[in-house]
Amino acid sequence: MVLRLMACGVFLFVQSLIAQFGSMRDSIIHYKNNIEPSFTGSLDGRYSYILGKSVDIYGLRIGADYKKFAIYGGMYFTGFQSKYQEKRFSYFYLSGIGEYRWIHNYRWQLNQTAQLGVGMANLEFKDSHGETTYSDHIIIPVEIGANATYRIWKFLGISGGVGARISVIPGSYFSAPYYTAGLAFFPDALSDWF
């Protein structure tokens, strides 16, 4: 009896997942065919820990927005690191980004993103004797994440999210979880003044 109930529960859960992804596919097709895209761009930043060291990643993304989903091209790089640190990482990559908005209204946005990139990693390690080892790697990061934004005021909101990044090519030390937190600005609200 317990096994039958568990099997029914798993079946219903799987069916609800299939329905959700079918809904996502249908809404993407609808927006792609019936709504003119608008040009969009934004700054993008992530905080991550790689080999126990805090690494900030900054980016710029530009693309087309269909309200319910968006497609971007992005350029990402790591923040400045002191030359006196034992481990230094320098990453630069270009990405294709797809974003689906589960919730998109005046106050709230809940976005899910998928990203695939290609770039270079420059790694520098100092051993206990002070010897430095340099290494260059090609990286192919795959990222999946979710982000929520709440509009506090017409022009200003708060935003936060979590995700995971996996580097397809090993040895680049780029696979890690990441998080985002900060302020969100809504420049489209400025159009009401003009």
N, C-alpha and C positions, 0 to 999 in steps of 0.2 A: 504494500500500500504506500509506504513512504517513497519507494523508488518511483512509483507511478506519479505521485504528487511532484516529486523533484523533476521528472521528465516533462510533465505538463508545465511546470514553472520555467524550465529552460526553453521549451518550445515557445511559450508566450513571450519570453524575453527576446529570443532571436527574431520572432515575428515583428516585435515592436522596433527592433533595430533596422530590419529590412524596410519597414514602413517609413522610418525617419530618413534613411538614405534615399528612398524613392522620392520622398517629398523634397529633399535637397536637389535631386536631379531634375525633377519637374520644375521647381522654381528657377533653377539656373537656366533651363531651356526657355521658360517663359520670359525671363528678363532679357536674355540674349536676343530673342526674336522680337520683342515688343517695346523695349525701352532703349532710347539712345544713350550710349555711355557718356559720362562726363570725365574730363581730365582730372586727375587727382595726384597729389604728391604729399609726402610726409617724411618727417625725421623719425628714425626708429632706433631704439637703444635697448640693450639687454645686459643684465648682470649675470655672471656665471662664475663657477669655480672650476678651475682646471688644475689637476694635481695638487689640490688643497690651496691654490692661489687664486685670489680674486682677479678676474679678467673682465673688463668692460668692453662691450662690442657696440659700435655706433654705425648707423647706416642711413641711407637716403633711398627712398623708394618712389617711383613714378609709374603711373599706369592709368587704367580705365576703370571707372566705377559704375556698376550697374545697379546700385542701391542695395540689392540683396547679396551680391557677390562682386568681387573686384579681382583684377589681374594686374600684377605689378612686375616691374624689373627693378632690382635693387643692387646697391653697392655697399659692402660692409667692410669694416676694418676695426682692429683693436685699438684701445686707448693707449696713451703714453705710459710707459713703464720706466722706472729708474734703471740706469745702467749698472747700478751697484747691487741689484738683486741677483740671487743665485740662479733663478729660472726666469727667463724672459721669453715671451711668446709674441709673435707678430703675425697676425692673420689678415689676409685681404681676399675677398671673394665676391663674385657676382652671382646673383640669384634670380630665379623665376619664382614668383610668389602667387599663390591662389588664396583668396580669403572668402569665407562664407559667413554671413551674418545671421545667426539664429534669432537674435532680437535686434531690431533697428527702429527705435522711435526717438522722440525728442529727448527724453531723459537718459535712456539706457541703450547701450550697444553691447552685445555679446558676440564676439567674433572667433572663428576657428580658422587657423592658418596652416598651410602646408607649403614648404619651401624646399627647393633643390638648387644647390649652388655648385660652383667650381672656382677654385682659387689657389693661393699659395700660403704655406705656413713657414715662417722662419723661426727656428727654435734655437735657444742658446742656454746651455747648462754649464754651471761651474761645479767642479767636484771639490772634495775636501782639501785638495792641494792647491786650489786656485786655478787649475787648468780649465780652459774654456773649450767646449765642444759646440760646433755649429752644425745645424742640419736644416736643409730645405726639403719641403714635401709638397706635393700636389694634394689638395684637399677637395673632397666632394661631400659637403655637409647636407644632410637631410634633416629638416626640422618640422616638428609638429607642435602646435601650441594653441592656447586659448587666451583671450584677452577680454576684460570687461571694462567699460567706461561709463561713468555716471556724470551727467552734466549738472553742475551745481548752479551755475549762472549762465547767462546767454553765451558768453565767450569762453568760459572756463569750466573744466571738469577734472575729475581724478580718474586715474587709469591704473590697472594692474593685471598681471597675467603670469602664467607658468607654461613651461614647455620643455621639450627635450631635443637635443641635437645629437645626431649620430654621424660620425665621420666614416664614410664607406671605406676609405683607404686607411689601414692601421698605421700607427707610428706617428701620427700628427698630434696626438693628445687633444683633439678638438671635441671628442664626444663628451657631453656633459649636460646636466639639466641647466635650465636658465629661468630667470624670473624678470619681470618688468614691474616698475612702480614709478608713478610720477604724475605730473599735471598734463591735462589734455587741453589744447586750445582749439577753438572752433572759428576759424577765420571766415567761414561762409556766413556767419551772423553779421559780419561787417557790411555785407551787401545791402542790409536793411537801412543803413545810414546813407547810402548813395543813390 
